Amino acid sequence: MYELIGLGIFGIILMVILGCALLGLSIFLFIFWILMIIDAATRKFKSDADKIIWILIIISLHILGAIIYYFVIKRK
């Protein structure tokens, strides 16, 4: 039955392992994104406009915005 697909049992096992790895990475990145939003919302900036701008950047650019925020602000 699996030979009809052309994968075989090892291909199916590999697909399950890669699927779990991608799911884990997705969950990690989502949590990282949420943590950067929380950090930006609770951090004291020079002005409230800076806080709003950073939150909008993180929300609109998703993971890329969270990574930029991490390296520019959080990791100073």
Residue, then its C-alpha position, 0 to 999 in steps of 0.5 A: m500500500y505505501e509503495l503506491i505512494g512511492l515513499g515506503i515506511f522510512g519515507i513516512i517515518l521521515m515525514v512524521i519526524l520532519g512534521c514534528a520538527l516543523l511544528g515545534l519550530s512553529i510553536f517556538l517562533f510563536i512564543f518568541w513573537i508573543l514574548m517580544i510583544i509583551d516586552a515591548a508593551t512593558r518596557k519603558f521607552k523615552s516616549d509612548a510613541d516609541k512603544i507604539i511604533w515598536i509594537l506595531i512593527i512587531i505585530s505587522l512584520h511578525i517573526l521578522g519584526a520580533i527578531i529586529y526588536y530583539f537585536v535592536i532593543k532587547r539585546k542592548 
